[in-house]
Amino acid sequence: MPKRGVNVVSRSFLKRVFSILYVILMLFSKVYGPLLPERDIYERGENKLRVISFNVLCFGAGKNIAKKRVGIATQTIAEYYPDSFGVQEATPFWMTALAANLPEYGFVGVGREDGFLLGEFSAVFYLKDKYEVVDSGTFWLSETPEKPSIGWDASFNRICTWAILENKHTSVQYVHMNTHLDHRGEVARDKSIDLILEKATEFDLPVVFTGDFNIREGSSLYEKMISGILCDSKYIAKDMIESPTFHSFGKKSEIIDYILVNDKIDVEVYRVITEGIDGRYVSDHYPIYIDFELSSKQ
């Protein structure tokens, strides 16, 4: 596994990504206009941070996605107003839509196919007026994590994106890592967990890890995933309501999405956002979130 800095996408490279996406999102806005209605914001406890994990579902491009789900997906994020959130299955179109409709957020991440704009992102979004990105990077879940590649028996290129976020007012930092593991390759999921846990150990900071892990709770891979430096936030939350996270528009009932944390995080609240908007599902996955404090152990 490359050390920090080897697999980090350069800041100039990210600026080029942002520039291209900015042009795209401006065109998007002219065509579709604003999609967000006025919204309330779900309050959190005083001095609590909030992080969301959200598989937005890549299917349905162009007008279909704009008309049917961009508005309710971005409205959900806006109402819960996280400090940072990780997305899975975020195609360039989704990245454009998220950036256009959530202007208070910046992001880090690259497309998994070329390390630039091609393919799905596992991006980390953050409140840009509150946080500065101290460092960030993306690595591939493969034998060659420093470059675009497919690993082991995976069906697709898979990536993990991370960012060290520093509060501009308090200088307090935390790490947000985000991924989407392969849905078919069991060896790939196993080896990916090794890479993820190894990376997480590099940070002497609070770590929050969001993702669609395609690993069922209670499985051997789940136990491996939570047996090292990270644990399942749900089971250490002081206030937790359990629910499936993947429903396939009412066809399934599984838990495969998680928010993992290290021991420098004190989890107050764990929730699965099941209500949808106007009776409509926002995706085939329910978004999940935690409210937390940074532990005195750091």
MARFIVEX-21969 format. One record per residue (C-alpha): x, y, z; residue in three letters. Coordinates in nm, 4 decimals, padded with zeros to 6 digits, m for minus. Layout:
<dolums>
<<X, Y, Z>, ALA>
...
</dolums>
This chain:
<dolums>
<<00.0000, 00.0000, 00.0000>, MET>
<<00.1534, 00.3360, m00.0986>, PRO>
<<00.2250, 00.5786, 00.1812>, LYS>
<<00.0378, 00.9030, 00.2092>, ARG>
<<00.1387, 01.1363, m00.0715>, GLY>
<<00.2076, 00.8666, m00.3298>, VAL>
<<m00.1564, 00.8015, m00.4030>, ASN>
<<m00.2781, 01.1549, m00.3471>, VAL>
<<m00.4307, 01.3358, m00.6436>, VAL>
<<m00.2467, 01.6681, m00.6822>, SER>
<<m00.4264, 01.9900, m00.5958>, ARG>
<<m00.3667, 02.1271, m00.9472>, SER>
<<m00.5259, 01.8118, m01.0850>, PHE>
<<m00.8294, 01.8665, m00.8630>, LEU>
<<m00.8560, 02.2273, m00.9784>, LYS>
<<m00.8789, 02.1044, m01.3370>, ARG>
<<m01.1545, 01.8641, m01.2320>, VAL>
<<m01.3445, 02.1450, m01.0619>, PHE>
<<m01.3036, 02.3742, m01.3617>, SER>
<<m01.4467, 02.1227, m01.6053>, ILE>
<<m01.7314, 02.0293, m01.3714>, LEU>
<<m01.8064, 02.3990, m01.3169>, TYR>
<<m01.8609, 02.4498, m01.6897>, VAL>
<<m02.0825, 02.1415, m01.7034>, ILE>
<<m02.2912, 02.2427, m01.4038>, LEU>
<<m02.3440, 02.5917, m01.5458>, MET>
<<m02.4828, 02.4363, m01.8628>, LEU>
<<m02.6955, 02.2026, m01.6509>, PHE>
<<m02.8382, 02.4938, m01.4526>, SER>
<<m02.9308, 02.6843, m01.7679>, LYS>
<<m03.1153, 02.3845, m01.9075>, VAL>
<<m03.2960, 02.2637, m01.5956>, TYR>
<<m03.2930, 02.5626, m01.3639>, GLY>
<<m03.2974, 02.5338, m00.9843>, PRO>
<<m03.4399, 02.2068, m00.8562>, LEU>
<<m03.4501, 02.2683, m00.4811>, LEU>
<<m03.7626, 02.4046, m00.3131>, PRO>
<<m03.7504, 02.5935, 00.0135>, GLU>
<<m03.6529, 02.3474, 00.2855>, ARG>
<<m03.6303, 02.3032, 00.6589>, ASP>
<<m03.3099, 02.1853, 00.8246>, ILE>
<<m03.3107, 01.8936, 01.0678>, TYR>
<<m03.1425, 02.0208, 01.3813>, GLU>
<<m02.8668, 01.8342, 01.5611>, ARG>
<<m02.7363, 01.8612, 01.9154>, GLY>
<<m02.5192, 02.1548, 02.0124>, GLU>
<<m02.1578, 02.1172, 01.8964>, ASN>
<<m02.2408, 01.7882, 01.7211>, LYS>
<<m02.1038, 01.7003, 01.3776>, LEU>
<<m02.3107, 01.5131, 01.1194>, ARG>
<<m02.1959, 01.2816, 00.8405>, VAL>
<<m02.4155, 01.1128, 00.5770>, ILE>
<<m02.3578, 00.8141, 00.3495>, SER>
<<m02.5753, 00.8099, 00.0369>, PHE>
<<m02.5808, 00.5735, m00.2614>, ASN>
<<m02.7579, 00.7975, m00.5113>, VAL>
<<m02.8093, 00.5234, m00.7779>, LEU>
<<m02.6396, 00.5776, m01.1118>, CYS>
<<m02.9221, 00.4453, m01.3311>, PHE>
<<m03.1371, 00.6866, m01.5282>, GLY>
<<m02.9356, 00.9493, m01.7117>, ALA>
<<m03.0256, 01.2839, m01.8637>, GLY>
<<m03.3780, 01.4185, m01.8306>, LYS>
<<m03.5036, 01.1097, m01.6506>, ASN>
<<m03.2732, 01.1601, m01.3548>, ILE>
<<m03.3176, 01.5375, m01.3540>, ALA>
<<m03.6951, 01.5208, m01.3478>, LYS>
<<m03.7405, 01.2275, m01.1153>, LYS>
<<m03.4718, 01.2192, m00.8460>, ARG>
<<m03.2173, 01.4999, m00.8512>, VAL>
<<m03.4510, 01.7352, m00.6679>, GLY>
<<m03.5543, 01.4963, m00.3925>, ILE>
<<m03.2041, 01.3535, m00.3484>, ALA>
<<m03.0411, 01.6928, m00.3078>, THR>
<<m03.3294, 01.8164, m00.0950>, GLN>
<<m03.2695, 01.5272, 00.1453>, THR>
<<m02.9036, 01.6204, 00.1831>, ILE>
<<m02.9873, 01.9887, 00.2229>, ALA>
<<m03.2468, 01.9231, 00.4922>, GLU>
<<m03.0128, 01.7103, 00.7011>, TYR>
<<m02.7282, 01.9550, 00.6332>, TYR>
<<m02.4259, 01.7337, 00.7156>, PRO>
<<m02.0768, 01.8640, 00.7827>, ASP>
<<m01.9654, 01.6162, 00.5164>, SER>
<<m02.1227, 01.3386, 00.3153>, PHE>
<<m01.9991, 01.0518, 00.1021>, GLY>
<<m02.1750, 00.9455, m00.2173>, VAL>
<<m02.1644, 00.6206, m00.4084>, GLN>
<<m02.2617, 00.5589, m00.7744>, GLU>
<<m02.2122, 00.9282, m00.8426>, ALA>
<<m02.1650, 00.9526, m01.2189>, THR>
<<m02.0321, 01.2777, m01.3701>, PRO>
<<m02.3937, 01.3780, m01.4273>, PHE>
<<m02.4704, 01.3207, m01.0590>, TRP>
<<m02.1600, 01.5116, m00.9545>, MET>
<<m02.2735, 01.8034, m01.1678>, THR>
<<m02.6242, 01.7924, m01.0238>, ALA>
<<m02.4996, 01.7735, m00.6650>, LEU>
<<m02.2566, 02.0616, m00.7151>, ALA>
<<m02.5209, 02.2746, m00.8877>, ALA>
<<m02.7878, 02.2208, m00.6247>, ASN>
<<m02.5724, 02.2185, m00.3118>, LEU>
<<m02.3515, 02.5245, m00.3637>, PRO>
<<m02.2533, 02.5384, 00.0048>, GLU>
<<m02.0509, 02.2192, m00.0439>, TYR>
<<m01.7127, 02.1602, m00.2017>, GLY>
<<m01.5895, 01.8106, m00.2815>, PHE>
<<m01.2881, 01.5911, m00.3397>, VAL>
<<m01.2836, 01.2861, m00.5638>, GLY>
<<m01.2182, 01.1555, m00.9131>, VAL>
<<m01.3841, 00.9218, m01.1608>, GLY>
<<m01.2896, 00.5604, m01.1019>, ARG>
<<m01.2185, 00.4755, m01.4663>, GLU>
<<m00.9486, 00.7302, m01.5473>, ASP>
<<m00.8721, 00.9131, m01.2230>, GLY>
<<m01.0256, 01.2231, m01.3742>, PHE>
<<m01.3871, 01.2514, m01.4928>, LEU>
<<m01.4738, 00.9109, m01.6377>, LEU>
<<m01.6873, 00.6698, m01.4364>, GLY>
<<m01.8484, 00.6813, m01.0955>, GLU>
<<m01.7090, 00.8940, m00.8125>, PHE>
<<m01.6931, 00.7970, m00.4453>, SER>
<<m01.6633, 01.1629, m00.3601>, ALA>
<<m01.6523, 01.3341, m00.0216>, VAL>
<<m01.8482, 01.6591, m00.0013>, PHE>
<<m01.7886, 01.9084, 00.2808>, TYR>
<<m01.9191, 02.2463, 00.3980>, LEU>
<<m01.6668, 02.4721, 00.2302>, LYS>
<<m01.7264, 02.7768, 00.4512>, ASP>
<<m01.6648, 02.5684, 00.7632>, LYS>
<<m01.3861, 02.3317, 00.6549>, TYR>
<<m01.0576, 02.3441, 00.4709>, GLU>
<<m00.9216, 02.0356, 00.2955>, VAL>
<<m00.5785, 01.9804, 00.4497>, VAL>
<<m00.5035, 01.6732, 00.2410>, ASP>
<<m00.6970, 01.4319, 00.0240>, SER>
<<m00.6566, 01.1440, m00.2144>, GLY>
<<m00.8068, 00.8512, m00.3995>, THR>
<<m00.6710, 00.4994, m00.4267>, PHE>
<<m00.7928, 00.2053, m00.6291>, TRP>
<<m00.9014, m00.1134, m00.4568>, LEU>
<<m00.6666, m00.3360, m00.6513>, SER>
<<m00.3131, m00.4726, m00.6644>, GLU>
<<m00.2047, m00.1331, m00.8043>, THR>
<<m00.3885, 00.1188, m00.5838>, PRO>
<<m00.1909, 00.4167, m00.7101>, GLU>
<<m00.3466, 00.4083, m01.0605>, LYS>
<<m00.6802, 00.3328, m01.2292>, PRO>
<<m00.7215, m00.0440, m01.2172>, SER>
<<m00.9576, m00.3306, m01.1469>, ILE>
<<m00.8824, m00.5605, m00.8558>, GLY>
<<m00.8921, m00.9374, m00.8258>, TRP>
<<m01.2374, m01.0776, m00.9203>, ASP>
<<m01.4179, m00.7408, m00.9178>, ALA>
<<m01.6655, m00.6492, m01.1893>, SER>
<<m01.5596, m00.2841, m01.2029>, PHE>
<<m01.2849, m00.0477, m01.0966>, ASN>
<<m01.3440, 00.0380, m00.7321>, ARG>
<<m01.1985, 00.3287, m00.5376>, ILE>
<<m01.1710, 00.4836, m00.1946>, CYS>
<<m01.1580, 00.8624, m00.1579>, THR>
<<m01.0503, 01.0371, 00.1606>, TRP>
<<m01.0123, 01.3915, 00.2913>, ALA>
<<m00.8640, 01.5473, 00.6048>, ILE>
<<m01.1051, 01.8266, 00.6965>, LEU>
<<m01.0004, 02.1076, 00.9296>, GLU>
<<m01.2514, 02.3341, 01.0971>, ASN>
<<m01.1565, 02.6883, 00.9922>, LYS>
<<m01.2609, 02.8313, 01.3296>, HIS>
<<m01.1310, 02.5733, 01.5776>, THR>
<<m00.8522, 02.4034, 01.3739>, SER>
<<m00.9953, 02.0660, 01.4824>, VAL>
<<m00.9557, 01.7952, 01.2171>, GLN>
<<m01.1251, 01.4717, 01.1203>, TYR>
<<m01.0870, 01.2302, 00.8303>, VAL>
<<m01.3761, 01.1334, 00.6056>, HIS>
<<m01.3164, 00.8191, 00.3978>, MET>
<<m01.5724, 00.6916, 00.1453>, ASN>
<<m01.6014, 00.3865, m00.0795>, THR>
<<m01.8224, 00.1496, m00.2780>, HIS>
<<m01.7052, m00.2113, m00.2737>, LEU>
<<m01.7676, m00.4518, m00.5582>, ASP>
<<m02.1069, m00.6206, m00.5680>, HIS>
<<m01.9856, m00.9543, m00.7082>, ARG>
<<m01.6192, m01.0156, m00.6326>, GLY>
<<m01.5870, m01.1734, m00.2882>, GLU>
<<m01.2080, m01.1850, m00.3126>, VAL>
<<m01.2113, m00.8210, m00.4186>, ALA>
<<m01.4212, m00.7241, m00.1165>, ARG>
<<m01.1902, m00.9177, 00.1132>, ASP>
<<m00.8722, m00.7621, m00.0263>, LYS>
<<m01.0360, m00.4191, m00.0391>, SER>
<<m01.1042, m00.4365, 00.3336>, ILE>
<<m00.7330, m00.5011, 00.3883>, ASP>
<<m00.6407, m00.1888, 00.1902>, LEU>
<<m00.9049, 00.0200, 00.3655>, ILE>
<<m00.8019, m00.0834, 00.7152>, LEU>
<<m00.4369, m00.0259, 00.6306>, GLU>
<<m00.5134, 00.3249, 00.5079>, LYS>
<<m00.7269, 00.4041, 00.8124>, ALA>
<<m00.4363, 00.3194, 01.0433>, THR>
<<m00.2238, 00.5920, 00.8790>, GLU>
<<m00.4340, 00.8683, 01.0348>, PHE>
<<m00.3715, 00.9732, 01.3940>, ASP>
<<m00.7038, 01.1566, 01.3794>, LEU>
<<m01.0743, 01.0858, 01.4212>, PRO>
<<m01.1853, 00.8784, 01.1201>, VAL>
<<m01.5371, 00.8450, 00.9805>, VAL>
<<m01.5770, 00.5935, 00.6978>, PHE>
<<m01.8932, 00.5914, 00.4846>, THR>
<<m01.9856, 00.3511, 00.2110>, GLY>
<<m02.1950, 00.0969, 00.0300>, ASP>
<<m01.9855, m00.2049, 00.1264>, PHE>
<<m02.2017, m00.4734, m00.0392>, ASN>
<<m02.1322, m00.6791, 00.2743>, ILE>
<<m02.4198, m00.8174, 00.4782>, ARG>
<<m02.4224, m00.7573, 00.8487>, GLU>
<<m02.3081, m01.0610, 01.0440>, GLY>
<<m02.1107, m01.2126, 00.7560>, SER>
<<m01.7451, m01.3127, 00.7928>, SER>
<<m01.6378, m01.0106, 00.5881>, LEU>
<<m01.8462, m00.7822, 00.8088>, TYR>
<<m01.6762, m00.9248, 01.1165>, GLU>
<<m01.3377, m00.8707, 00.9541>, LYS>
<<m01.4295, m00.5147, 00.8632>, MET>
<<m01.5137, m00.4188, 01.2213>, ILE>
<<m01.2483, m00.6248, 01.4006>, SER>
<<m00.9594, m00.3827, 01.3474>, GLY>
<<m00.9265, m00.0087, 01.3897>, ILE>
<<m01.2855, 00.0610, 01.2791>, LEU>
<<m01.6193, m00.0316, 01.4316>, CYS>
<<m01.9831, m00.0056, 01.3240>, ASP>
<<m02.1135, 00.3307, 01.4480>, SER>
<<m02.4624, 00.1900, 01.4872>, LYS>
<<m02.3658, m00.0287, 01.7810>, TYR>
<<m02.1840, 00.2378, 01.9781>, ILE>
<<m02.4423, 00.5136, 01.9226>, ALA>
<<m02.6164, 00.6369, 02.2337>, LYS>
<<m02.9373, 00.6795, 02.0322>, ASP>
<<m02.9916, 00.4229, 01.7542>, MET>
<<m03.2880, 00.3129, 01.5452>, ILE>
<<m03.2066, 00.0116, 01.3282>, GLU>
<<m03.3380, m00.0341, 00.9754>, SER>
<<m03.2389, m00.1958, 00.6453>, PRO>
<<m03.0332, 00.0342, 00.4230>, THR>
<<m03.0972, m00.1244, 00.0793>, PHE>
<<m03.4552, m00.1722, m00.0392>, HIS>
<<m03.4420, m00.1746, m00.4235>, SER>
<<m03.7575, 00.0383, m00.4354>, PHE>
<<m03.9454, m00.1841, m00.1962>, GLY>
<<m03.8234, m00.5172, m00.3364>, LYS>
<<m03.5509, m00.6016, m00.0813>, LYS>
<<m03.4605, m00.5489, 00.2821>, SER>
<<m03.0870, m00.5683, 00.3500>, GLU>
<<m02.8178, m00.3921, 00.5491>, ILE>
<<m02.5127, m00.3296, 00.3292>, ILE>
<<m02.4385, 00.0399, 00.3935>, ASP>
<<m02.2368, 00.1426, 00.6980>, TYR>
<<m02.0712, 00.4320, 00.8723>, ILE>
<<m01.7589, 00.3051, 01.0446>, LEU>
<<m01.5585, 00.5043, 01.2989>, VAL>
<<m01.2383, 00.4724, 01.4981>, ASN>
<<m01.2106, 00.5163, 01.8744>, ASP>
<<m01.1586, 00.8914, 01.8453>, LYS>
<<m01.5279, 00.9354, 01.7577>, ILE>
<<m01.8116, 00.9432, 02.0138>, ASP>
<<m02.1343, 00.8598, 01.8289>, VAL>
<<m02.4477, 01.0216, 01.9670>, GLU>
<<m02.7103, 00.9369, 01.7045>, VAL>
<<m02.7408, 00.6763, 01.4270>, TYR>
<<m03.0314, 00.6958, 01.1823>, ARG>
<<m03.1478, 00.5526, 00.8515>, VAL>
<<m03.3464, 00.8117, 00.6525>, ILE>
<<m03.6461, 00.6062, 00.5417>, THR>
<<m03.9204, 00.8657, 00.4977>, GLU>
<<m03.8471, 00.9748, 00.1399>, GLY>
<<m04.0086, 01.2902, 00.0015>, ILE>
<<m04.3719, 01.3207, m00.1054>, ASP>
<<m04.4054, 00.9443, m00.0783>, GLY>
<<m04.1181, 00.8843, m00.3194>, ARG>
<<m03.7959, 00.6937, m00.2636>, TYR>
<<m03.4892, 00.9157, m00.3033>, VAL>
<<m03.2812, 00.6171, m00.4224>, SER>
<<m03.2752, 00.2367, m00.4056>, ASP>
<<m03.0703, 00.2813, m00.0868>, HIS>
<<m03.1749, 00.4776, 00.2179>, TYR>
<<m02.9253, 00.7464, 00.3189>, PRO>
<<m02.7791, 00.6907, 00.6663>, ILE>
<<m02.6250, 00.9410, 00.9052>, TYR>
<<m02.4580, 00.9821, 01.2420>, ILE>
<<m02.4259, 01.2762, 01.4776>, ASP>
<<m02.1060, 01.2633, 01.6789>, PHE>
<<m01.8449, 01.4399, 01.8851>, GLU>
<<m01.4700, 01.4093, 01.8605>, LEU>
<<m01.3411, 01.1992, 02.1480>, SER>
<<m01.1004, 01.3233, 02.4123>, SER>
<<m00.8765, 01.0279, 02.3109>, LYS>
<<m00.7361, 01.2200, 02.0152>, GLN>
</dolums>
